[in-house]
Amino acid sequence: MLDRLRKLISSTGADYADIRYERMTDTAVSFTGRDLKAVASCSSDGFVVRVLKGTGFSSATVTREEDVPKALRLASEGADLMRSSGGKEIRLAEVPVVEDTVKARLRGDPREVPLEEKIALTRRYNGLMLEQPEIASTQLSYVEICRDKHYVNSEGTSVSEELVTTAIAGEAIAARSGLLQNVRVAVGGSDGWERLQNRDSLFVDRAKLAGTLLDAVPVKAGTYNVILSPLLAGVFTHEAFGHFSEADCIEDNESLRNAMKLGAELGSSAVSIVADSPMPEQLGYYRYDDEGVAVRRVKLMDRGVLSGRLHSRATAAAFGEPVTGHAVAEDYRYEPIVRMGTIFIEPGSRSFEDLVKQLGDGLYLVDSKGGQTSGENFTFGAGYGFLVEGGAVGAMIRDINIMGNLFATLKCIVDVSSDFELSERGGCGKGQTNIKSALGGPHVMITDMVVGGV
């Protein structure tokens, strides 16, 4: 395939051209309650071409190889128009020429597992949740996405990489006297079928938790000192901070570029943030981005000081900063944009129990139920939480939202724990869907957090 791709772009006459071919297989099984609602498996493929002429840059996508020459002509014409019509000027940072083939390293290849086994495993976990007291219904799905990518550019780089991502995820819904409470559950990653096995206790515990939430009391609105669980802290890190570390999000926003200058002291000394997509076996793992650039670990914040940023070749050139290998596309239908993979606050040296004692009185908030950001302001829902009184975790609470300003909150992070957890299912909707957006970290203590409730 790589030789065919080289031949396809060999006569473009452009300053730069690249082509990415992908074959993608998507398998899904879904249950609602005890009903098997859907079983689907489909395979598709396509090509993305990009052309640079001077500072004019354009792309095109097609699904048939015989249409690639036409796509290259259209991209070439688009690049000419961008250059001649005052379009955005694009330059590409220099990167090493690479030739590599990367096979997925899996403990049990899900592509070799019969569909019947995938249905049976999902049914088993779904049934375990439904057996728990006060569970009225469930939503549970098996999802498997396999991308076989082949990339070539006119500079001589040629890379093939397999990406295999699996998950079983959904929610348990408890009900009593008109009150509903739901708890999310997910297992999965990029390291194969075995990760999904023998997870009975997790599905049982999550369903029991949904039932327990029926007895929890709604939180009282106010300003609290809080501890966020690893996954809730990870959502804050990804959504509130991480997107501003994606260079294309701030490239054309002068105020944010000024605020996010490298060397700016944005957080407390307790905060160090890392993007680490090369971390093996994790959901966000990959070796090469969709520009054929090797991804590297990037320290985005070092003890409160902004120390790095995530880049494509174009944004690295625009900012005059090193390329990081974070230009990622959802699949063959899209050109790559700057995306996070695995992102987290680095753990500290103290135990969770030490943080609780230090907190004294406040809230311990756990899990995420979504949320939104608006510029540097955020609002996130917590799955549930607990009152903390006298340095001890007490009664369970529910119906919790946290809100604040990114920069003020970074300054209010006073400590982080030594434990560490990453999510097993991702999903980021910036422009395109990115299922490989792992997040997490340690427990994080924050002062003066505004909490919405009753």
C-alpha positions in Angstrom: 0.0 0.0 0.0 2.8 2.5 0.8 4.3 2.1 -2.6 0.9 2.7 -4.2 0.5 5.9 -2.1 4.0 7.1 -3.1 3.1 6.7 -6.8 -0.2 8.5 -6.4 1.4 11.7 -5.1 4.6 11.5 -7.1 3.5 14.0 -9.9 1.6 16.7 -8.0 4.1 19.4 -8.8 3.3 21.0 -5.4 5.8 22.2 -2.8 4.4 19.5 -0.5 1.8 16.8 -0.7 0.7 13.9 1.6 -1.8 11.2 1.4 -3.4 9.0 4.1 -5.3 5.8 3.4 -7.3 4.1 6.1 -9.4 1.0 6.4 -11.7 1.2 9.4 -13.8 -1.5 10.9 -16.5 -0.6 13.4 -18.3 -3.2 15.5 -21.1 -2.4 18.0 -23.5 -4.3 20.2 -26.1 -2.4 22.4 -28.5 -3.4 25.1 -31.4 -1.4 26.7 -32.5 -3.2 29.7 -32.6 -6.9 28.8 -33.3 -6.2 25.2 -30.6 -6.6 22.6 -31.3 -3.5 20.5 -28.6 -3.5 17.9 -25.7 -5.5 16.5 -23.7 -4.0 13.7 -20.3 -4.4 12.0 -19.1 -2.4 9.0 -15.9 -1.8 7.2 -15.1 1.3 5.2 -12.0 2.9 3.7 -10.9 6.1 2.1 -8.1 8.6 1.2 -7.2 12.1 2.5 -4.9 14.2 0.4 -3.3 17.5 1.3 -1.3 19.9 -0.9 0.8 22.9 0.0 1.8 25.5 -2.7 3.7 28.4 -1.4 1.7 29.3 1.7 -1.6 28.0 0.3 -2.8 24.7 1.9 -5.8 22.6 0.9 -7.2 19.1 1.3 -9.7 16.7 -0.2 -11.1 13.3 0.7 -12.3 10.4 -1.5 -13.4 6.8 -1.0 -12.1 5.3 -4.2 -8.5 5.0 -5.3 -9.3 5.9 -8.9 -10.6 9.2 -7.6 -7.3 10.2 -5.9 -5.9 12.0 -8.9 -9.0 14.2 -9.1 -8.8 14.8 -5.3 -5.2 15.9 -5.8 -6.2 18.3 -8.6 -8.9 19.8 -6.4 -6.6 20.2 -3.4 -4.0 21.8 -5.7 -6.5 24.2 -7.1 -7.7 25.0 -3.5 -4.1 25.7 -2.5 -3.6 28.0 -5.4 -6.8 29.9 -4.5 -5.8 30.1 -0.8 -2.4 31.6 -1.9 -3.8 34.0 -4.4 -6.9 35.2 -2.6 -5.4 36.2 0.7 -6.3 33.0 2.5 -4.6 32.0 5.7 -0.9 31.5 5.2 0.4 28.0 6.2 3.9 26.9 6.7 5.0 23.4 7.9 7.6 23.0 10.6 10.5 20.7 9.6 10.3 17.2 11.0 12.6 14.1 10.5 11.8 11.7 7.6 10.4 8.5 9.0 9.9 5.0 7.7 8.1 2.7 10.1 5.4 0.1 10.5 3.6 -0.2 13.9 1.4 -3.2 14.7 -1.1 -3.1 17.6 0.3 -4.7 20.7 -2.6 -6.6 22.1 -3.4 -9.0 24.9 -6.0 -10.9 23.0 -6.9 -9.5 19.5 -10.6 -8.6 19.5 -10.6 -8.9 15.7 -10.2 -12.6 16.2 -13.0 -12.9 18.7 -16.4 -14.2 17.3 -19.2 -11.6 17.4 -21.2 -14.1 19.5 -18.6 -13.8 22.3 -18.8 -10.1 22.3 -22.6 -10.2 22.6 -22.3 -12.8 25.4 -19.9 -10.7 27.4 -21.9 -7.5 27.1 -25.1 -9.5 28.0 -23.3 -10.9 31.1 -22.3 -7.5 32.4 -25.6 -6.0 31.6 -27.4 -8.8 33.4 -25.2 -8.4 36.5 -26.3 -4.8 36.7 -30.0 -5.6 36.3 -29.8 -8.1 39.1 -28.9 -5.4 41.7 -31.6 -3.9 44.0 -33.6 -1.0 42.6 -32.0 -1.0 39.1 -34.9 -0.2 36.8 -33.0 -0.2 33.5 -29.6 -0.2 31.9 -27.9 1.0 28.7 -24.8 -0.9 27.8 -22.8 -1.2 24.6 -19.8 -3.0 23.2 -17.8 -0.8 20.8 -14.7 -1.8 18.8 -13.0 0.5 16.3 -10.0 -0.7 14.3 -8.1 1.7 12.1 -5.4 0.5 9.7 -3.6 3.6 8.6 -1.0 4.2 5.9 0.6 7.6 5.4 3.1 8.9 2.8 4.4 12.4 2.1 6.5 14.0 -0.6 9.4 14.5 1.9 10.0 10.7 2.1 8.1 9.8 5.2 6.0 6.6 5.1 4.3 5.2 8.1 1.7 2.4 8.7 0.1 1.9 12.1 -2.7 -0.2 13.5 -5.0 1.2 16.2 -7.4 -1.1 17.9 -9.8 0.4 20.6 -12.4 -1.6 22.5 -14.9 -0.7 25.3 -17.9 -1.9 27.1 -19.7 1.1 28.5 -23.0 2.5 29.5 -25.0 3.2 32.7 -27.2 1.7 35.4 -30.4 3.5 36.2 -32.0 3.1 39.6 -35.6 4.2 40.4 -37.8 4.6 43.5 -41.1 6.6 43.8 -40.4 8.7 40.7 -36.8 9.5 41.7 -34.2 8.3 39.1 -30.4 8.1 39.6 -27.9 6.9 37.0 -24.2 5.9 37.3 -21.9 5.5 34.4 -19.6 2.5 33.9 -16.8 1.8 31.4 -14.1 -0.7 30.8 -11.8 -0.6 27.7 -8.6 0.6 26.1 -6.1 0.1 23.4 -4.4 -3.1 24.6 -6.9 -5.8 23.6 -9.7 -8.2 24.5 -8.2 -9.3 27.8 -8.8 -5.9 29.4 -12.6 -6.5 29.1 -12.5 -9.8 30.8 -13.2 -10.6 34.5 -14.6 -7.2 35.3 -17.8 -8.5 37.0 -17.2 -6.7 40.3 -16.9 -3.3 38.6 -20.3 -3.6 36.9 -21.9 -4.9 40.1 -20.4 -2.2 42.3 -21.5 0.6 39.8 -25.1 -0.7 39.8 -25.2 -0.9 43.6 -23.9 2.6 43.7 -26.8 3.8 41.6 -29.2 2.3 44.1 -27.4 3.9 47.0 -27.7 7.3 45.4 -31.5 7.1 45.9 -30.8 7.6 49.6 -28.3 10.4 49.1 -29.3 14.0 49.8 -29.0 16.9 47.3 -26.0 19.1 47.9 -26.6 22.5 49.3 -25.3 25.2 46.9 -22.4 27.2 48.2 -18.6 27.8 48.1 -16.6 24.9 49.4 -13.2 23.5 49.7 -13.3 20.3 47.7 -11.4 17.2 46.7 -12.0 16.0 43.1 -11.7 12.3 42.3 -9.1 11.3 39.6 -11.7 11.1 36.8 -13.5 14.4 37.7 -10.1 16.1 38.0 -9.3 14.6 34.6 -12.4 16.2 33.1 -11.3 19.6 34.5 -7.8 19.1 33.1 -9.0 18.0 29.6 -11.9 20.4 29.1 -11.0 23.5 31.0 -7.2 23.5 30.5 -6.3 21.0 27.8 -8.2 22.6 24.9 -6.3 25.8 25.5 -3.1 23.8 25.2 -4.1 22.7 21.7 -2.4 25.4 19.6 -5.2 25.7 17.0 -7.7 26.6 19.7 -5.8 29.8 20.6 -3.9 30.5 17.4 -6.2 33.3 16.2 -7.3 34.5 19.6 -5.0 37.3 20.7 -6.2 37.5 24.3 -5.8 33.7 24.9 -2.4 33.7 23.2 -1.3 36.4 25.6 -2.7 34.5 28.5 -1.2 31.2 27.5 2.4 32.3 26.8 5.0 29.8 27.6 6.6 30.8 30.9 3.4 32.3 32.3 2.7 31.4 35.9 -0.9 30.2 35.7 -1.3 27.7 38.5 -0.1 26.9 42.0 3.1 25.1 42.6 1.1 21.9 43.2 0.1 21.7 39.5 2.1 19.9 36.9 0.2 18.7 33.8 1.4 16.2 31.2 0.1 15.0 27.8 1.5 11.5 27.4 0.0 9.7 24.4 3.0 7.4 24.1 2.1 5.9 27.5 1.7 2.2 26.6 -1.5 0.2 27.0 -3.6 3.3 27.7 -6.7 4.4 25.8 -4.9 7.4 24.3 -1.9 5.5 23.0 -0.6 5.9 19.5 2.9 6.2 18.0 2.4 8.4 15.0 -0.1 11.2 14.4 -1.9 11.7 11.1 0.9 13.8 9.7 3.4 10.9 10.1 5.0 12.6 13.1 6.1 10.6 16.2 4.1 11.7 19.2 6.0 12.6 22.3 5.3 13.3 25.9 4.8 17.0 26.5 4.9 18.7 29.9 2.3 21.4 29.5 2.6 22.9 33.0 5.5 22.5 35.4 4.7 23.5 39.0 2.2 26.1 37.9 4.3 27.5 35.0 3.1 26.9 31.4 5.9 24.9 29.8 4.5 23.3 26.7 1.8 23.2 24.0 0.3 20.6 21.6 1.0 21.1 17.9 0.5 20.1 14.3 3.3 21.0 11.9 1.4 24.1 10.8 0.8 25.4 14.3 4.3 24.6 15.4 5.6 26.8 12.6 3.1 29.6 13.4 4.1 29.6 17.1 7.8 28.9 16.5 7.7 26.0 18.9 8.6 22.3 18.6 6.3 19.8 16.8 4.7 17.4 19.2 2.9 14.8 17.1 -0.7 15.8 18.0 -2.3 16.3 14.6 -5.1 13.7 14.7 -8.1 12.9 12.5 -11.3 11.0 13.5 -10.8 8.8 10.5 -10.3 8.9 6.7 -13.1 11.4 6.2 -11.2 14.2 7.8 -7.9 16.1 7.7 -6.1 16.1 11.1 -6.5 18.8 13.7 -4.6 19.3 17.0 -5.9 16.9 19.6 -5.1 15.7 23.1 -4.5 12.1 23.7 -3.7 11.1 27.3 -3.7 14.1 29.6 -3.5 14.3 33.4 -2.2 16.2 36.4 0.9 14.5 37.7 0.5 12.8 41.1 2.1 14.2 44.3 3.5 12.5 47.4 0.6 12.4 49.9 -2.1 9.8 50.3 -5.8 10.5 49.7 -6.4 10.0 53.4 -3.9 12.8 54.1 -5.8 15.1 51.7 -9.1 14.4 53.5 -7.5 15.2 56.9 -6.1 18.4 55.4 -9.4 19.3 53.9 -11.1 19.2 57.3 -14.6 20.3 56.3 -15.7 20.4 52.7 -16.9 18.0 49.9 -15.4 15.0 48.2 -16.7 14.9 44.6 -16.6 11.8 42.5 -17.0 11.0 38.8 -18.2 13.2 35.9 -21.7 13.7 34.4 -20.6 15.9 31.6 -20.5 19.7 31.4 -19.5 22.6 29.2 -17.0 25.4 28.9 -17.4 28.9 27.6 -14.0 30.5 27.0 -12.1 30.3 30.3 -15.2 29.5 32.4 -16.5 26.0 33.0 -19.4 24.1 34.5 -19.2 20.3 35.1 -21.5 17.8 36.7 -20.2 15.4 39.4 -21.7 11.9 39.5 -22.0 12.0 43.3 -20.0 13.0 46.4 -19.7 13.0 50.1 -19.7 15.5 52.9 -16.3 15.8 54.7 -16.5 16.8 58.3 -13.6 17.0 60.8 -11.3 15.3 58.3 -13.5 12.3 57.8 -15.7 11.3 54.8 -19.4 11.2 55.7 -22.8 11.2 54.2 -23.4 10.8 50.4 -24.7 13.7 48.3 -26.0 14.0 44.8 -27.2 16.6 42.2 -23.8 18.4 42.1 -22.4 20.9 39.7 -19.1 22.7 40.0 -18.3 25.9 38.2 -15.5 28.4 38.0 -12.8 30.2 36.0 -9.9 28.1 34.7 -7.1 30.5 35.7 -8.6 31.2 39.2 -9.1 27.5 39.8 -5.5 26.6 38.8 -4.3 29.0 41.5 -6.7 27.4 44.0 -5.3 23.8 43.6 -3.5 23.4 46.9 -2.5 19.7 46.8 -2.7 16.5 44.8 -2.5 12.9 46.0 0.0 10.1 45.2 -2.6 7.8 43.7 -3.4 7.8 40.0 -6.2 6.6 37.7 -6.9 7.0 33.9 -10.2 6.6 32.1 -11.0 3.5 30.2 -13.2 5.1 27.7 -12.7 8.4 25.9 -14.7 10.8 23.8 -14.0 14.3 22.8 -16.1 16.2 20.3 -13.8 19.1 19.3 -14.6 19.4 15.6 -14.4 15.7 15.1 -15.0 12.8 17.5 -11.8 11.5 19.2 -12.3 8.2 21.0 -8.7 8.1 22.2 -8.9 11.0 24.6 -7.9 9.4 27.9 -7.9 11.6 31.0 -7.5 11.2 34.7 -4.8 11.8 37.3 -4.6 11.9 41.1 -7.1 13.3 43.7 -7.0 17.1 43.6 -7.8 19.5 46.4 -9.2 22.9 45.4 -10.2 25.8 47.7 -13.2 28.1 47.2 -15.0 26.0 44.5 -18.5 27.2 43.6 -20.9 24.3 43.9 -24.4 24.4 42.5 -27.2 22.5 44.3 -30.4 23.2 46.2 
